[in-house]
Structures are given as C-alpha cells and as structure tokens.
Amino acid sequence: MAELTGDLHLIGSAALARELIAAGLVDELRLMVDPVVLGGGKRIWPSDGGPRSFSLVGSEAAPPT
C-alpha cells in the first residue's frame, strides 16, 4: 500500500478528527478556534481523561477584525 503524505485540511468534522487521532495518523495539529460558544459544542478529545502525546510548540493570535 502506498504511503500518502502532505497536509489535510479538516473543517467542521470533530468526529473524523477524533478517529484520525485515535488511529495514530496525526503528526501535527493546527487548530483555529473561533470565540463563539453555542451550546455544548463538538469535542475533539475523548472525555476518558487519558493522556495525549501532543505538546504545544507554538501559538499565534490572529489580528482582530
């Protein structure tokens, strides 16, 4: 089976993001968070409380609009 490389831009699918992370297919996450709260929202991380192997290597604030 051929190995695919490159970026995957995923917009609005927390369920798919969870599956990719759980399968060990994610090397890097670049999250864009919009400051809007409507109800409970969708979760990327499972609520099992288990440790995750990601670490923050940088952050950048978008300019105000």
HUSUL-V793012 format. One record per pair of residues at least 12 apart in sequence whose ideal C-beta (glycine too) atoms are under 8 Angstrom apart, sorted by sequence separation. I is the first residue (numbers start at 0). J is the second residue. D is the distance in whole Angstrom. If there is no record, write none. Layout:
# HUSUL-V793012
I | J | D
I | J | D
This chain:
# HUSUL-V793012
7 | 19 | 8
20 | 43 | 7
21 | 45 | 8
17 | 42 | 8
28 | 53 | 7
17 | 43 | 6
14 | 41 | 8
16 | 43 | 5
17 | 44 | 8
13 | 41 | 4
17 | 45 | 7
13 | 42 | 6
13 | 43 | 5
31 | 61 | 8
